[in-house]
Amino acid sequence: MARMRYTYNEQTCKYDPIVVSPKAAARHVLHFLIISFCLGVAGLVYFNANYPHLDETLLADHNQELKAEWQVLYKQLGRTSDQLSALEHNDDHNYRVILDLEPLDLTQREAGVGGRAKASESILYPVIRIAYDKAEKLKNRLDIEAQSLNQLKEELEKKEKMWASRPAIQPVSNKDLKQLHTLFGLRLHPLLGYVRPHNGLDFTAPTGAPIYATGDGSVNLAQYSETLGNMVFIDHGYGLQTRYGHMTRFIVSAGEKVKRGQVIGYVGNTGTSVGPHLHYEVLYHGTYVNPINFFQRDLKNQEYEKLIEIGSQSVTSLD
């Protein structure tokens, strides 16, 4: 049974029961519902504003992780770009200088970058588009550098072959050398008695001292002649030839490939000669050149100066 509610009546000085009509009750209920609804909506708005849904929280956390990973990617791309820049600098200012090649200009290194960059225009997200552009530019630079390094490799192989072929050492070791006759050009022949060209250098050494090929090449001739005695001619390519005369014997044959420093024969006194020595000649495109300008590369500065001093003491040739 519902509790009865009363109100004080001042006229009768009695408590009269409160009778609520159905209409008033309905109005009260409606007010309650409206207030409750408003409070519920306000609470929901406040909660949504300050306490996001779990799915949104998880998604936000995932986005932060992705941003962190993208930052790591950006840094890695930056480090790779810096390392590639260092390689490009060495390529242009070191490797190409050594190999006598022109450095690549900026237009060559950036060839094709613009066309590749257009592919990123369809990417909606800036963070991905920026990374894509960086990666594409880096890939293009790597492609260009790879081509450059292949060119350097091919050129180096050519240069190494050319350098190895250059007659760049002495044909007789310093330990066997007694005298170097540096007279190059016209001189009085010690046996024939008249002036004739002396187109090489004479290395005085004991009979049997080894004679070395001064560069890589192929033996053209290995035979005996009346003037040079036992002689060997070597073609080094690139317009260079060397000739070795007055050997006591040679140990190579025509057509044989030889390497720099390989023994090709031994010092002797054959042919038109006045004593055991090696007559050594260098030709460039068929013209005789002074060999001393080549084998100085095999000596330290002090050794070379001493060699010149020894050679300057000789005013005659031995053949």
Residue, then its C-alpha position, 0 to 999 in steps of 0.5 A: m500500500a502506497r504511503m499517503r502524503y499530507t499537506y497542512n491546511e491553515q484555514t482548518c488547522k488540519y492536515d489534508p491528504i494530497v491527492v495527485s491526479p493522473k495528469a499531474a502524475a504523468r507530467h511529473v514522470l515526463h519531467f523526470l524522463i526529460i531531465s534524465f535524458c538530458l543528464g544522460v546525453a550530457g554525460l555521454v558527450y562528456f565521456n566521449a570527449n574525455y574518454p575515447h572508445l577502446d577501438e579508437t584508443l588502440l587505433a591511436d596507439h597503433n598510429q603512434e607506433l607507425k609514426a615512430e617506425w616512419q621516423v626510423l625509416y626517414k633517419q635510415l634513408g637519410r643515413t643511406s643518402d649521406q653514405l651515398s654522397a660520400l661515395e659519390h664524392n670519392d668517385d668524382h674527386n678521387y677515383r676518377v681523378i686517378l683514372d683520368l676520367e671526368p667527374l659526373d655532373l649533377t644532371q647526370r647523377e639526377a637523370g630520371v629523378g623527375g619522371r620517377a617522382k611523378a609516380s608518388e602523386s597518386i599516394l594520398y598520405p603525405v608521410i608515405r609520399i615523402a618516404y616514397d619520393k626519398a626512396e625513389k631518388l635514392k634508388n636512382r642515385l644508386d643506379i647511376e653510381a652502380q653504372s659509374l662504378n662499373q665504368l671505373k672497374e672497366e677503366l681500372e682493368k685497362k689502366e692496370k694492364m697498361w701500368a703493368s705493361r709500362p717498362a717501369i723497372q731496371p732490367v738489371s738489379n742494383k746488387d749486380l750493377k757495377q756501372l751505368h753508362t747513361l750516354f744516350g744519343l750520338r757517340l763514338h763507337p768504341l770498336l768501329g771508331y766512328v760516330r753513330p747513335h747510341n739508342g739505349l743505356d749500358f748496364t755493366a754487370p757480371t757475366g750471368a747476372p739475371i736480366y729482367a723484363t721491365g714490363d708485361g708484354s709479348v716476346n717479338l724476337a729472341q735470336y742472335s744478331e751480329t751487332l746485339g749478339n743474343m737479343v730479345f725484343i718485347d712488345h708491351g703494347y700501347g706503343l711501347q717496346t723494349r730491347y735487350g742485347h749482348m746476352t750470354r743467353f736468353i731463356v724466352s722464345a718468340g711469341e711467349k708472354v712475359k711479366r714484369g720482373q721475369v728473368i728473360g736472360y743473362v748478362g753477356n758479351t756477345g755481338t759487337s761489345v767490349g765487355p759484359h753488359l746489357h744494352y737496353e733500349v725503349l721505343y715509343h711508337g717506333t722512336y727511341v726514348n731515353p730509358i732512364n725516364f722509365f726505370q726511375r719509377d722503381l727507385k727512391n729519390q736518393e737511389y735515383e740521384k746516386l744512380i745518375e751520379i754513377g752514370s755521369q762518371s761514364v763518358t763512353s759506351l760499351d757497344 
